[in-house]
Amino acid sequence: MHMVMLMPSTLFREDFTMATLDGTWIYQSFRPSMAPPSPLVPWSPPARMAVTTDATGNVEGKLTIPLPPGKPVPELVMAISGSITPPVTTPLGRIPEGVRLTGKGDVEGGLVSVNELVGYFVSGGVSPVIVGTIRAVQNDPAGEPPGTSGPFVLFPAAA
């Protein structure tokens, strides 16, 4: 049974086959920058996200982010949970299938970091790509204040 939140004037196809995130993905996020030359700078280094998707679209796994030398541990591991979101068709067009994920992990000082990701599958390439927005909710590992947001990308890791 699928639980889907429908907006007014939204149609959902019952014959829809849900995508999965099963496997290992490369993750990287970016944040706004006031320094030239780019309006964006890396927020995280490239990281590995290993996840599984159950039959109802629930996603579980972990994101392993390498940390710079000198940190007490070599990597930050965040628990990933969330779901696949179905595509919807509105009078303004089609919204592609996507993901809503939350990452939680212990950071220095005994604090828990929480970040939220909302993204969409981009088709047409040699492999699926997911792009979207990450938002720092609390205790961002990079020290950004709550509410900071920026783009992220996920693509399958080479086998």
matplotlib code that plots the C-alpha trace (Angstrom):
import matplotlib.pyplot as plt

x = [0.0, 1.4, 0.7, 0.9, 0.1, -1.7, -2.0, -5.2, -5.3, -2.6, -3.0, -1.1, -0.6, -1.5, 0.7, 3.8, 6.9, 8.9, 12.6, 15.0, 18.2, 19.6, 23.4, 26.2, 26.0, 28.5, 27.2, 28.5, 26.9, 27.6, 26.9, 26.6, 29.8, 30.3, 33.9, 34.7, 34.9, 32.1, 28.7, 29.1, 31.8, 31.9, 30.0, 31.1, 33.8, 32.7, 31.2, 29.7, 26.0, 25.0, 21.3, 18.4, 14.8, 12.0, 8.8, 7.0, 9.7, 11.3, 15.0, 17.6, 21.3, 24.4, 26.4, 30.2, 31.9, 35.7, 37.0, 40.2, 43.4, 43.6, 40.0, 39.5, 38.0, 38.7, 35.1, 31.7, 28.9, 25.4, 22.3, 20.1, 16.3, 13.5, 11.5, 11.1, 8.5, 6.4, 6.1, 3.0, 1.4, -0.1, -1.7, 1.8, 3.6, 5.2, 7.2, 9.7, 10.1, 12.3, 13.6, 13.1, 15.9, 17.2, 20.8, 21.6, 25.0, 27.1, 29.5, 32.2, 31.1, 28.5, 26.0, 23.7, 23.8, 20.6, 20.3, 17.3, 17.6, 14.8, 15.8, 14.6, 15.7, 17.2, 16.9, 18.5, 22.2, 24.1, 23.0, 20.5, 21.4, 19.6, 19.8, 18.2, 18.6, 20.2, 19.2, 21.1, 18.6, 21.0, 24.7, 26.0, 29.3, 30.9, 29.7, 27.1, 24.1, 20.7, 18.7, 21.7, 20.8, 22.5, 22.5, 23.5, 24.1, 23.9, 25.1, 25.8, 29.3, 31.3, 30.9]
y = [0.0, 3.4, 6.4, 9.5, 13.1, 14.6, 18.3, 19.7, 19.0, 16.4, 13.0, 9.9, 6.9, 3.6, 1.7, 3.5, 1.4, 2.9, 3.5, 2.4, 3.8, 0.3, 0.4, 2.8, 6.4, 9.3, 12.3, 15.9, 19.1, 22.8, 25.9, 29.6, 31.7, 35.4, 35.1, 35.3, 33.7, 31.3, 31.7, 28.1, 26.2, 22.5, 22.0, 18.4, 16.4, 13.6, 11.0, 7.5, 6.8, 3.1, 2.6, 0.2, 0.8, -1.4, -2.3, 0.7, 3.2, 3.6, 4.3, 3.4, 3.4, 5.5, 8.3, 8.2, 11.6, 11.7, 14.3, 16.4, 15.3, 16.3, 15.5, 13.0, 10.4, 9.9, 10.0, 11.2, 8.5, 9.7, 7.5, 8.1, 7.6, 8.7, 7.8, 7.8, 10.3, 9.4, 11.5, 13.7, 15.4, 18.9, 21.4, 23.0, 19.9, 16.7, 16.7, 13.8, 11.0, 12.1, 11.5, 13.0, 12.0, 12.9, 12.5, 12.2, 11.7, 12.4, 15.3, 16.7, 17.8, 15.1, 16.9, 15.4, 16.8, 16.8, 17.6, 17.3, 16.6, 16.9, 15.9, 14.6, 11.9, 13.4, 11.0, 10.9, 10.2, 6.9, 6.4, 8.0, 11.2, 12.8, 16.6, 18.7, 20.9, 20.1, 22.1, 22.2, 21.7, 21.6, 21.2, 21.2, 19.3, 22.1, 24.7, 26.3, 27.9, 26.2, 27.0, 27.1, 25.4, 24.5, 22.1, 18.4, 15.7, 11.9, 9.5, 5.8, 4.7, 2.8, -0.9]
z = [0.0, -1.0, 1.1, -1.1, -0.3, -3.2, -3.9, -5.4, -9.2, -8.9, -10.6, -9.5, -11.8, -10.2, -12.7, -11.5, -10.8, -8.0, -8.3, -5.6, -4.2, -3.5, -3.6, -3.1, -4.3, -4.5, -2.6, -2.6, -1.4, -1.9, 0.0, -0.8, -0.8, -0.7, -2.0, -5.7, -8.1, -7.4, -5.6, -4.4, -2.6, -1.6, 1.7, 1.9, 0.2, -2.1, 0.2, -0.1, 0.7, 1.0, 1.2, 0.6, -0.3, 0.8, -1.2, 0.2, -0.8, 2.6, 2.5, 5.2, 5.2, 6.0, 4.6, 5.2, 4.9, 5.0, 7.5, 7.1, 8.8, 12.4, 13.3, 16.2, 13.7, 10.0, 8.9, 9.9, 9.6, 9.4, 9.5, 6.5, 6.5, 4.4, 1.3, -2.4, -3.5, -6.5, -9.7, -10.0, -12.9, -12.3, -14.6, -14.8, -15.8, -14.4, -11.2, -11.4, -8.9, -6.0, -2.5, 1.0, 3.2, 6.7, 7.8, 11.5, 13.1, 16.2, 15.8, 18.1, 21.5, 21.9, 19.6, 17.0, 13.5, 11.5, 7.8, 5.4, 1.7, -1.0, -4.5, -7.8, -10.3, -13.5, -16.4, -19.8, -18.9, -18.8, -15.1, -12.8, -11.1, -8.1, -7.6, -5.0, -1.9, 1.5, 4.5, 7.8, 10.6, 13.6, 14.5, 11.0, 10.9, 8.8, 11.3, 9.1, 10.9, 11.0, 7.9, 5.6, 2.3, -0.9, -3.8, -3.6, -6.2, -5.9, -8.6, -8.6, -7.4, -10.0, -9.5]

ax = plt.figure().add_subplot(projection="3d")
ax.plot(x, y, z, "-o")
ax.set_aspect("equal")
plt.show()
